[in-house]
C-alpha cells in the first residue's frame, strides 16, 4: 500500500505544481480520481489518501470549498519546494564540497621562498 499512497501523493503534487489556477487543478484532481477508480483502487482508499494529503498541507478547504487563496498559497509552496532529485543533487554537492575541503593542502611557503 505504500507504493499506492506515494502514487497518489506524487500525482497530486504534480497536478498542483503544474496547474496555476484552481479550476484547472480541480479538473485534474477529478481526472486523477477517475484514473485511480478505473485502475481498481477502492473509493475509500482514494478519499482517505486525498484527505490525508490535503490535511498534511493544511488546505482541506481546497478540496471541499474550492478556495482560490488557499490554493494559490499551496501552489506557490509546492512549486518552489525542491523535488527529491533536486534534494539528492544538493546533498551530493554538499558532500563533494566537504570532501574537497577536507583534502585541501595548505602550503605555508611559496616555491621561491620556502626552506632550503
N, C-alpha and C positions, 0 to 999 in steps of 0.2 A: 504493500500500500504506500510505502514511502515514495516509490517511483511515481505512482499515480498522483500523489499530492504535489510532488515537485513539478509534474507536468502542468497541473492546473495553475500553480503559482507562477511558473515561467510564462505561460500563455497570458495570464492576467497582467503581469509586469510588462511584457512585450506590448500588449494592447494599450496600456496606459502610457508607455513611453512613445508609442507611435501616434496615438490619437490626441491631438491638441484640443479638440472640442468634446464636450460631454456627450453630445448626440452621437458622434462617431464612435466614441467608446461604448455607449450603450448598445449600438448595433453590433459592434464587435463582441461585446460580452454575451449577447444573445446568440450570436454565431458560435461562440466557444461552447455555450451550454448545449446547443443543438448538436454540435460535433461530438461532444462528450456523451450525450444521450445515444446518438447513433452508433457510437463505438462500444456501447454496453455498460457505461458507468451508471450506477443506480442514482436516481434523483436525490435521495437523501445524502449520499456521499458528495454529490456536486454542490448542493446547497450548503452543507456543513463546511466544505472547504472554501467556498466563496465567502461565506460569513466570517470564517476564521481569517481569511486574507484581509478582508476589509476591517475587521476588528484590530488586527495586528497593526494596520496603518492608521487606525483611529478615524476612519471615514465610512463607517457603516451607513451613514445617511446618504452617501452617493448611490448606494445600491437601492435604498428604499425610496428616497425622495428626489433624486436627480438634482443635487445641489451643485451649481456651477462653481461657486467659490471654493468649496471643499475639494472638488475635482481638480481645479487649477493648481491648488497647493500640492495635492498628491502627484499630479503630473510633473510639476517642477521638481519636487523632491526625488521622484524615481528617475526622472530624466537625467539629473546630474549625479545620481548615485553611481559609483563605479560598478561595472559588471564583475563577475567572478574572474574572467580572463584578465581584465584590467588590474584587479587586485593582485592576481598572481604575478603579472608582469612587474607591478610596483614592488612587490616583495622580492622578486628576483633581482631587480635593480638595486634595492637597498642592500641585499646580501652581497652583491658584486662590489658595491661601494665599501662595505665593511671589509671585505676580503682585500681590496686594493689598499685601504688604509692600514690594515694590519701587515701588509707586505712592503710598506714603504721603507726605503733605505735612506737613512739620514747621513749625509756626508758632511762632516764637520770642517773639512778642509777642501778648498778648491784644488784642482790639479797642480797649478803652478806654485801655490804657497803651502802645500802640505808638508808634513815632517819628512826628513830625509834619512 
